[in-house]
Amino acid sequence: MSVKGGGCGKHESKWRRRGKRIFVGLLIFNFILLLTFLLAWAIIQPHKPRFVLQDVTVYTFNASVPSLLTINFQVTIYSRNPNDKLGIYYDRLDTYATYHSQQITYRSQIQPSYQGHKEVDVWSPLVYGTDVPVAPYNSLALAQDQSSGAVSLLIKMDGRVRWKLGTFITGRYHLYVKCPAFITFGSKMNGITVGENAVKYQLVQRCSVDV
């Protein structure tokens, strides 16, 4: 019985050593794979996508009710992937407007999409809000801007993106986009009349992008 027990112990020890070698081999393989990707990533030097706010179509802008704002815009945003070898997955992208650092519209979500090398996408989300509560000092400033005929807003986009290099796809990164929008009201000569009451303003304003 003692002989059988010793043989079993040697057999288990042999499998244990083999398992350790496999585990170490997998660690080395994964390390080499990660190192290869990091080197390729450093050589390629990925560039952030480029965004341009092309125009804003104003359907409604009503700041006459104290501390409440009703607003309805449609914005056209151009996005370009400047990379030769990297694709971009836009997993989530929300668009909204701010005034003096306060969000003044709801978030409008753009459908998830993939942008290949050097590809261009154009999005036209609605940016709107009905009776949105606004801080008293911002409400007063907005009413004054509306009566004077011009308002300066920020059209913002934020969401999650992933980079695609060959068959490798990275984890999610946070994307922040800020597009200045200086809109003139009152005179339709500054814009293009769309329909009965809407006016489209051509801006072609480059946006700042942080990833």
Backbone as a ProteinNet text record, in pm:
[ID]
protein_1_A
[PRIMARY]
MSVKGGGCGKHESKWRRRGKRIFVGLLIFNFILLLTFLLAWAIIQPHKPRFVLQDVTVYTFNASVPSLLTINFQVTIYSRNPNDKLGIYYDRLDTYATYHSQQITYRSQIQPSYQGHKEVDVWSPLVYGTDVPVAPYNSLALAQDQSSGAVSLLIKMDGRVRWKLGTFITGRYHLYVKCPAFITFGSKMNGITVGENAVKYQLVQRCSVDV
[TERTIARY]
82.3	0	85.9	199.3	287.7	348.8	375.5	433.8	335.5	206.7	105.1	87.6	89.3	73.1	185.6	310.1	423.4	413.7	364.8	349.7	246.1	137.5	31.1	82.9	164.8	220.9	311.6	393.6	481.8	400.5	289.3	203.8	141.8	92.4	33.6	137.9	259.9	366.9	403.2	400	432	328.6	199.9	94.5	98.8	138.5	148.6	256.7	370.9	479.7	439.3	368.2	323.1	223.6	133.6	36.7	105.1	210.2	284.4	350.4	407.7	473.2	372.6	253.1	149.4	107.6	90.3	48.8	153.5	281.6	389.4	396	375.9	376.7	266.9	148.1	36.9	64.9	126	161.4	259.8	361.1	461	396.8	308	240.8	155.6	80.2	-4.8	78.7	192.8	281.2	336.3	379.2	432.4	324	201.6	90.4	59.9	56.5	30	141.1	266.4	379.5	375.7	340.4	330.9	225	109.3	1.9	43.8	109.1	150.6	252.4	343.4	442	373.4	278.8	205.9	125.2	64.9	-14.9	72.5	194.1	285.9	336.2	359.1	409.1	301.3	178.3	68.4	27.5	34.8	-1.7	-144.7	-244.3	-383.9	-419.8	-496.1	-542.2	-690.6	-728.7	-868.4	-954.2	-1080.4	-1169.8	-1189.8	-1220.3	-1240.8	-1389.3	-1437.2	-1578.3	-1591.8	-1693.6	-1725.3	-1876.5	-1918.8	-2059.9	-2088.3	-2166	-2187.1	-2299.7	-2410.4	-2521.8	-2616.4	-2700.6	-2804.4	-2934.8	-3038.3	-3171.3	-3255.8	-3300.8	-3376.2	-3525.3	-3595.3	-3740.4	-3810.2	-3759.6	-3820.5	-3711.5	-3723.1	-3637.4	-3718.8	-3762.4	-3850.9	-3798.1	-3740.6	-3688.5	-3769.7	-3893.7	-3974.3	-4035.9	-4053.3	-4109.6	-3997.1	-4007.6	-3898.3	-3857.7	-3727.7	-3666.4	-3709.8	-3773.8	-3811.9	-3774	-3722	-3678.3	-3736.8	-3792.6	-3837.6	-3753.4	-3689.9	-3591.9	-3601.7	-3585.9	-3591.6	-3498.7	-3385.4	-3286.3	-3268	-3215.3	-3157.1	-3016.8	-2918.3	-2778.8	-2725.1	-2635.1	-2565.8	-2418.9	-2371.3	-2234	-2160.5	-2045.4	-1958.6	-1848.3	-1826.7	-1721.4	-1632.9	-1501.1	-1407.1	-1304.4	-1276.1	-1170	-1041.2	-941.5	-820.2	-716.6	-742.4	-643.2	-642.1	-520.8	-504.2	-534.1	-507.2	-515.4	-607.6	-672.5	-759	-903.9	-993.5	-1136.4	-1186.6	-1303.4	-1360.7	-1503.5	-1530.6	-1667.7	-1724.8	-1834.9	-1907.5	-2018.4	-1992.5	-2088.5	-2205.8	-2178.8	-2284.3	-2242.1	-2334.9	-2302.1	-2427.7	-2422.1	-2533.9	-2503.2	-2605.1	-2591	-2685.6	-2635.4	-2718.2	-2655.4	-2729.2	-2680.4	-2661.7	-2560.6	-2538.1	-2527.3	-2559.6	-2547.7	-2486.8	-2371.6	-2299.5	-2283.2	-2238.9	-2208.4	-2331.5	-2453.3	-2574.2	-2638.1	-2671.8	-2740	-2881.8	-2920	-3050.3	-3140.4	-3096.3	-3180.5	-3167.6	-3256.1	-3242.7	-3126.3	-3089.4	-2986.2	-3051.7	-2999.6	-3046.3	-2939	-2978.6	-2881.3	-2868.4	-2743.4	-2713.3	-2691.3	-2742.9	-2732.7	-2585.8	-2549.8	-2412.8	-2371.8	-2245.8	-2197.7	-2048.9	-2000.2	-1857.2	-1806.6	-1690.8	-1629.5	-1494.2	-1485	-1361.4	-1251.6	-1138.3	-1023.1	-1060.6	-1031	-1052.6	-1199.3	-1289.7	-1431	-1492	-1603.6	-1675.7	-1819.8	-1870.5	-2011.5	-2071.1	-2198.4	-2271	-2396.6	-2411.7	-2526.7	-2611	-2741.6	-2833	-2932.5	-2884.9	-2976.8	-3058.8	-3177.2	-3258.7	-3209.8	-3198.1	-3157.5	-3271.8	-3339.8	-3463.2	-3489.7	-3582.9	-3628.7	-3753.3	-3849.1	-3974.2	-3986.9	-3998	-4007.4	-3894.7	-3773.5	-3655.8	-3622.3	-3610.5	-3574.2	-3434.9	-3424.3	-3297.7	-3270.7	-3143.6	-3105.7	-3149.7	-3197.1	-3250.1	-3154.7	-3024.6	-2930.6	-2913	-2919.1	-2911.1	-3040	-3152.4	-3280.8	-3285.4	-3238.1	-3234.8	-3141.2	-3023.5	-2925.8	-2977.4	-3045.2	-3100.8	-3208.7	-3295.1	-3400.2	-3339.2	-3232	-3164.3	-3099	-3035.7	-2973.2	-3077.5	-3192.6	-3297	-3349.9	-3369.4	-3420.6	-3318	-3188.5	-3083.8	-3056	-3102.8	-3092.7	-2977.3	-2904.4	-2792.4	-2768.7	-2735.5	-2706.8	-2589.1	-2503	-2385.6	-2404.7	-2410.2	-2430.4	-2311	-2307.9	-2215.3	-2298.5	-2276.5	-2336.4	-2235	-2276	-2182.9	-2224.1	-2123.6	-2146	-2054.9	-2107.7	-2020.5	-2071.7	-1979.4	-2015.5	-1895.1	-1904.8	-1799.4	-1756.1	-1623.6	-1569.6	-1468.5	-1450.4	-1346.6	-1266.8	-1136.9	-1050.5	-1034.7	-1028.4	-1010.7	-882.5	-789.3	-662.1	-654.1	-674.3	-679.6	-799.5	-772	-879.6	-889.6	-797.3	-796.4	-884.1	-967.5	-1055.9	-1026.8	-1002.7	-967.6	-1090.7	-1065.8	-1175.1	-1236.1	-1337.6	-1409.2	-1337.1	-1333.9	-1278.6	-1390.4	-1378.5	-1480.1	-1446.1	-1545.4	-1529	-1605.9	-1537.6	-1600.4	-1582.2	-1690.9	-1686.6	-1758.7	-1696.7	-1756.5	-1754.5	-1873.5	-1885.3	-1947.6	-1873.6	-1932.2	-2035.5	-2147.8	-2253.9	-2304.6	-2267.2	-2314.5	-2428.4	-2549.2	-2669.2	-2733.2	-2764	-2829.9	-2979	-3059.1	-3204.4	-3256	-3381.8	-3446.7	-3443.5	-3325.7	-3316	-3295.6	-3389	-3376.6	-3277.3	-3228.8	-3128.8	-2998.5	-2976.9	-2853.8	-2860.2	-2978.5	-2994.4	-3077.8	-3112.1	-3192.8	-3327.3	-3435.1	-3567.8	-3600.1	-3639.8	-3674.5	-3817.9	-3909.6	-4048.8	-4107.8	-4204	-4277.7	-4207.1	-4153.9	-4097.2	-3950.5	-3895.6	-3759.1	-3656.7	-3539.6	-3429.1	-3302.1	-3232.2	-3106.1	-2989.9	-2894.7	-2776.4	-2652.6	-2579.1	-2455.3	-2344.2	-2277	-2174.3	-2035.7	-2021.9	-1893.2	-1791.8	-1823.1	-1741.8	-1669.6	-1537.4	-1460.3	-1478.9	-1489.3	-1515.5	-1387.1	-1381.1	-1270.8	-1308.2	-1209.5	-1234.4	-1134.7	-1184.2	-1099.9	-1139.4	-1038.4	-1061.4	-977.1
-120.8	0	126	119.6	235.3	268.3	163.3	185.6	258.6	217.3	282.9	429.1	452.6	590.3	678.6	625.7	706.7	737.8	639.3	662.9	768.7	766.7	866.2	1005.5	1016.8	1145.7	1201	1111	1156	1201.5	1130.8	1167	1306.1	1331.1	1461.9	1572.3	1543.7	1643.2	1676.7	1573.4	1594.1	1685.5	1660.1	1745	1886.3	1899.2	2030.3	2113.8	2048.4	2119.6	2159	2067.5	2096.8	2213.9	2214.3	2323.2	2457.1	2457.7	2580.8	2632.2	2537.8	2578.5	2639.3	2578.4	2631.9	2770.7	2786.8	2916.6	3023.1	2989.8	3084.9	3117.2	3015.8	3038	3132.7	3117	3206.2	3349.5	3363.5	3497	3564.9	3490	3546.4	3584.6	3495.7	3523.2	3649.6	3663.3	3781.4	3907.6	3894.6	4009.6	4055.5	3959.8	3993.3	4056.1	4001.6	4055.1	4198.3	4223.6	4357.7	4453.8	4409.9	4493.5	4528.5	4429.9	4454.1	4558.9	4547.7	4644.4	4784.4	4793.3	4924.2	4989.3	4909.1	4963	5011.6	4931.4	4971.4	5098.1	5106	5222.6	5347.7	5331.4	5445.4	5489.4	5393	5426.9	5495.7	5443.5	5499.3	5637.5	5659.6	5786.8	5828.5	5767.7	5797.1	5943.9	5997.4	6135.8	6138.8	6240.8	6256	6286.6	6243.5	6281.6	6432.5	6484.2	6627.6	6656.7	6758.3	6794.9	6940.2	6965.8	7101.3	7120.5	7228.6	7266.1	7345.8	7286.3	7349.4	7452.1	7418.8	7512.9	7481.9	7578.4	7563.9	7616.5	7534.3	7576.9	7602.9	7726.8	7766.8	7760.4	7674.2	7663.5	7743.9	7730.1	7800.4	7845.5	7967.7	8017.4	8117.2	8075	8158.4	8165.8	8281.1	8304.9	8411	8432.8	8540.7	8505.7	8374.5	8332.9	8328	8397.9	8399.8	8260	8233	8108.9	7983.9	7999.4	7885.7	7916.2	7814.7	7833.1	7723	7764	7669.1	7692.2	7585.8	7598.9	7477	7500.3	7390.7	7424	7354	7372.9	7239.8	7249.9	7133.5	7173.2	7096.8	7128.7	7027.7	7072.1	6983.4	6979.2	6859.7	6842.9	6745.1	6790.1	6712.4	6649.8	6519.9	6449.7	6374.1	6383.4	6315.1	6238.2	6115.5	6034.5	6061.5	6129	6165	6053.2	5939.1	5831.5	5742.9	5700.6	5612.3	5466.6	5424.5	5282.5	5251.8	5352.4	5332.5	5365.4	5275.5	5303.5	5349.2	5410.9	5462.6	5411.8	5347.5	5310.6	5420	5479.8	5572.5	5491.6	5447.9	5363.1	5443.1	5564.8	5652.1	5795.8	5878.1	6017.7	6101.9	6186.5	6273.1	6416.8	6486.9	6626.5	6714.4	6829.1	6921.3	7060.4	7160	7298	7349.4	7435.1	7499.6	7650.8	7721.7	7867.7	7906.7	7973.3	8011.3	7891.7	7778.6	7654.4	7581.3	7626.1	7555.2	7484.8	7357.5	7283.8	7337.9	7373.6	7437	7356	7236.5	7149.3	7006.8	6920.5	6778.7	6723.3	6600.4	6530.9	6453.2	6473	6398.5	6296.2	6171.4	6064.5	6032.3	6023.4	5981.9	5830.9	5764	5618.5	5574	5461.5	5409.2	5386.6	5414.4	5399.7	5368.6	5325.8	5300	5392.4	5451.7	5543.4	5486.5	5445.9	5386	5487.9	5438.9	5525.6	5640.2	5762.1	5883	5906.9	5836.7	5852.2	5976.4	6019.3	6137.2	6098.3	6148.9	6133.7	6272.5	6286.4	6410.8	6376.7	6438.2	6414	6541.1	6523.5	6637.9	6613.6	6612.2	6587.2	6710.8	6686.1	6793.5	6822.2	6948.7	6991.4	7076.5	7026.9	7094.5	7081.4	7161.9	7154.9	7241	7193.7	7266.5	7305.5	7434.6	7486.4	7431.8	7442.6	7395.6	7496.4	7453.2	7547.4	7605.5	7736.8	7806.5	7892.6	7897.7	7981.5	8126.5	8196.5	8332.4	8426.5	8422.5	8513.6	8476.9	8345.7	8304.1	8336	8323.2	8355.3	8501.8	8590.1	8733.4	8762.1	8699.2	8721.4	8670.2	8553.3	8498.9	8590.5	8642.5	8734.2	8860.1	8910.1	9028.9	8998.3	8879.8	8839.9	8828.2	8767.3	8749.9	8884.6	8977.9	9109.7	9188.6	9166	9236	9170	9044.5	8980.2	8885.9	8847.8	8754.3	8679.8	8552	8471	8379.9	8361.6	8276	8149.3	8035.1	7906.3	7815.5	7705.3	7595.9	7472.7	7416.8	7288.3	7182	7095.4	6995.9	6855.2	6770.3	6628	6551.9	6451	6364	6220.9	6128.5	5987.8	5899.1	5778.6	5678.3	5634.2	5623.4	5577.3	5465.8	5381.6	5278.6	5289.7	5255.7	5257.2	5114.6	5100.7	4969.8	4970.9	4884.6	4870.1	4726.7	4708.2	4572.6	4498.5	4386.2	4311.5	4345.9	4429.4	4464.2	4586.4	4579.9	4689.8	4728	4855.3	4901.4	4905.9	4937.7	4966.3	5102.2	5139.5	5264.6	5385.4	5492.1	5620	5724.2	5821.1	5927.3	6034.9	6074.6	6177	6302.6	6419.7	6548.2	6639.8	6697.5	6789	6918.5	7033.4	7163.7	7248.5	7293.8	7372.4	7509	7618	7750.7	7782	7837.4	7873.5	8013.9	8110.7	8248.5	8269.8	8282.2	8285.4	8423.4	8480.9	8612	8593.3	8660.7	8655.5	8788.7	8786.9	8912.5	8936.4	8939.9	8966.2	8836.3	8800.8	8679	8695.8	8818.7	8842.1	8771.5	8739	8671.6	8520.8	8469.4	8325.5	8292.9	8163.2	8114.4	8070.4	8125.3	8088.8	7945.5	7864.3	7724.5	7705	7681.1	7667.8	7803.1	7801.8	7924.2	8009.8	7945.2	8023.8	7992.1	7888.7	7846.9	7921.6	7945	8011.3	7930.1	7901.2	7825.6	7923.6	7907.9	7993.4	7910.5	7951.1	7883.4	7931.8	7836.8	7873.6	7826.7	7698.2	7636.7	7669	7625.6	7653.9	7526.9	7531.6	7414	7392.4	7266.4	7230.5	7180.5	7199.8	7141.8	6999	6909	6767	6716.2	6648.2	6584.2	6438.3	6350	6206.2	6159.1
0	0	0	71.3	79.1	-55.7	-137.6	-270	-360.6	-354.8	-437	-397.7	-266.8	-220.4	-268.6	-267.4	-313.5	-460.4	-541.2	-684.7	-712.9	-636.2	-654.4	-622	-516.1	-478.6	-587.5	-647.4	-755	-875.4	-905.3	-1017.6	-998	-874.9	-845	-853.5	-806.2	-811.4	-955.1	-1041.6	-1181.9	-1247.5	-1219.7	-1276	-1219.7	-1092.4	-1031.8	-1100.4	-1126.4	-1194	-1335.8	-1402	-1538.2	-1538.5	-1438.6	-1428.7	-1404.6	-1323.6	-1297.8	-1425.2	-1503.4	-1627.9	-1725.8	-1732.8	-1822.2	-1776.9	-1645.1	-1590.3	-1618.3	-1595.5	-1622.1	-1771	-1855.8	-1999.7	-2044.5	-1985.6	-2017.9	-1973.6	-1854.4	-1807	-1902	-1945.9	-2037.4	-2170.5	-2221.1	-2347.6	-2338.4	-2230.1	-2211.8	-2195.9	-2126.6	-2110.2	-2244.8	-2327.5	-2460	-2546.3	-2538.4	-2616.4	-2574.6	-2443.1	-2392.7	-2431.7	-2421.2	-2457.4	-2606	-2689.5	-2833.2	-2864.2	-2796.5	-2818.5	-2773.8	-2655.9	-2605.8	-2698.3	-2752.9	-2846.6	-2974.4	-3025.5	-3146	-3120.4	-3000.7	-2962.9	-2957	-2900.2	-2889.2	-3026.1	-3115.3	-3248.6	-3331.5	-3322.2	-3401.6	-3351	-3218.5	-3156.1	-3193.9	-3131.1	-3166.7	-3145.2	-3238.9	-3230.6	-3193.4	-3118	-3077.9	-3200.1	-3198.9	-3309	-3311.8	-3428	-3445.4	-3465.4	-3396.5	-3402.7	-3446.8	-3528	-3572.9	-3561.8	-3495.7	-3492.6	-3619	-3710.6	-3840.7	-3839.3	-3774.9	-3772.6	-3657.6	-3626.7	-3524.4	-3583.4	-3579.5	-3622.7	-3498.6	-3482.9	-3364.1	-3395.4	-3323.6	-3336.7	-3226.3	-3102.5	-2988.9	-2893.9	-2847.6	-2740.2	-2659.9	-2542.6	-2461.7	-2319.3	-2286.2	-2151.4	-2079.6	-2123.5	-2067.5	-1932.1	-1903.7	-1774.9	-1672.3	-1560.1	-1461	-1414.7	-1420.2	-1370.3	-1445.5	-1560.8	-1644.3	-1788.9	-1857.7	-1995.9	-2083.7	-2196.5	-2298.6	-2422.5	-2469.1	-2576.7	-2668	-2798.6	-2894.8	-3011.1	-3015.5	-3121.3	-3195.2	-3317.3	-3383.3	-3426.1	-3383.3	-3414.1	-3514.5	-3598.2	-3691.9	-3652.8	-3618.6	-3570.2	-3660.9	-3708.2	-3797.2	-3713.3	-3731	-3657.3	-3756	-3736.1	-3824.6	-3742.3	-3784.4	-3724.7	-3802.2	-3743.5	-3817.7	-3826.2	-3764.8	-3756.7	-3881.2	-3920.3	-4036.2	-4004.1	-3880.5	-3846.9	-3729.9	-3675.7	-3559.9	-3593.3	-3553.9	-3562.2	-3426.3	-3423.8	-3299.3	-3284.6	-3171.1	-3135.3	-3044	-3085.5	-2999.1	-2930.7	-2807.9	-2738.1	-2682.3	-2641.9	-2589.5	-2611.3	-2656.1	-2682.4	-2657.6	-2555.3	-2519.2	-2559.4	-2607.7	-2649.7	-2568.7	-2522.8	-2444.9	-2450.9	-2403.1	-2405.1	-2263.4	-2244.5	-2115.5	-2134.9	-2027.4	-2026.6	-1893.4	-1898.5	-1776.4	-1681.7	-1739.5	-1664.9	-1611.9	-1646.7	-1604.1	-1723.8	-1706.3	-1811.5	-1825.9	-1948.7	-1970.3	-2063.1	-2105.2	-2186.8	-2134.7	-2184.3	-2156	-2236.8	-2206.1	-2283.8	-2398.3	-2518.6	-2635.3	-2672.1	-2681.4	-2703.9	-2852	-2897.3	-3034.1	-3034.6	-3135.1	-3142.4	-3151	-3083.7	-3091.5	-3237.5	-3266.6	-3404.2	-3404.9	-3521.4	-3541.8	-3652.2	-3627.2	-3723.2	-3765.2	-3891.1	-3940.7	-3964.7	-4019.2	-4043.2	-4137.8	-4095	-4175.4	-4211.4	-4148.3	-4181.7	-4116.5	-4174.2	-4126.6	-4094.1	-3982.1	-3946.1	-3926.8	-3959.8	-3935.7	-3856.2	-3740.1	-3652.7	-3643.6	-3632	-3619.8	-3506.3	-3383.4	-3270.6	-3235.1	-3180.4	-3123.6	-2981.7	-2949.3	-2814.9	-2761.3	-2660	-2619.9	-2469.7	-2421.9	-2284.1	-2269.2	-2190.7	-2169.3	-2022.4	-1996.6	-1859.7	-1771.8	-1823.6	-1748.3	-1638.7	-1512.2	-1405.3	-1427.8	-1416.9	-1437.8	-1314.9	-1274.2	-1160.4	-1186.1	-1082.7	-1101.9	-1175.8	-1142.5	-1208.4	-1355.5	-1388.3	-1527.6	-1602.8	-1533.5	-1595.8	-1636.9	-1549.1	-1579	-1695.7	-1694.4	-1801.3	-1935.6	-1934.1	-2058.1	-2115.6	-2027.2	-2073.4	-2133.9	-2072.1	-2125.1	-2259.9	-2269.5	-2396.7	-2507.3	-2474.1	-2574	-2622.5	-2529.6	-2568.2	-2648.6	-2620	-2695	-2829.9	-2848	-2979.1	-2997.4	-2891.4	-2906.7	-2776.6	-2788.9	-2671.1	-2702.5	-2602.7	-2618.6	-2535.3	-2602.7	-2537.2	-2562.3	-2489.1	-2517.7	-2550.8	-2668.7	-2703.4	-2662.7	-2570.4	-2517.1	-2557.1	-2571.3	-2593.8	-2497.9	-2434.8	-2356.3	-2363.3	-2349.9	-2362.1	-2346.4	-2403.1	-2392.7	-2531.8	-2549.8	-2677.7	-2653.8	-2756.9	-2756.1	-2885.3	-2877.1	-2993.7	-3046.2	-3178.2	-3241.5	-3322.9	-3284.4	-3355	-3405.9	-3535.8	-3589.5	-3531.9	-3462.4	-3396.7	-3248.4	-3200.9	-3058.1	-3034.4	-2931.1	-2893.5	-2748.9	-2725.1	-2590.6	-2500	-2374.5	-2282.4	-2313.9	-2238.7	-2265.6	-2207.5	-2286.9	-2243.8	-2242.9	-2151.7	-2144.9	-2247.3	-2324	-2427.3	-2387.3	-2392.4	-2364.4	-2485.9	-2533.6	-2648.1	-2608.9	-2639.1	-2610.6	-2738	-2778.7	-2901.2	-2870.3	-2880	-2858.5	-2966.4	-2924	-3018.9	-2986	-3067.7	-3051	-3149.1	-3094.3	-3178	-3168.4	-3284	-3288.4	-3312.1	-3233.3	-3247.4	-3300.6	-3335.7	-3373.7	-3523.7	-3582.6	-3726	-3801.8	-3887.9	-3967.3	-4082.4	-4100.2	-4203.3	-4170.9	-4042.4	-4001.6	-4020.5	-4053.9	-4070.1	-4191.9	-4203.5	-4315.3	-4259.3	-4311.6	-4263.9	-4305.2	-4205.8	-4230.1	-4181.6	-4273.3	-4232.6	-4197.3	-4105.6	-4073.9	-3970	-3862.7	-3752.1	-3721.2	-3779.5	-3747.4	-3832.8	-3772.4	-3842.7	-3822.2	-3931.6	-3924.7	-3931.6	-3836	-3830.7	-3862.6	-3966.9	-4003.4	-3910.7	-3843.6	-3746.3	-3787.4	-3823.7	-3855.5	-3746.8	-3625.8	-3507.6	-3463.2	-3460.5	-3416.2	-3266.3	-3226.7	-3088.2	-3020.4	-2889.5	-2811.8	-2772.2	-2774.9	-2748.9	-2646.6	-2543.7	-2443.3	-2430.5	-2429.8	-2411.1	-2293.7
[MASK]
+++++++++++++++++++++++++++++++++++++++++++++++++++++++++++++++++++++++++++++++++++++++++++++++++++++++++++++++++++++++++++++++++++++++++++++++++++++++++++++++++++++++++++++++++++++++++++++++++++++++++++++++++++

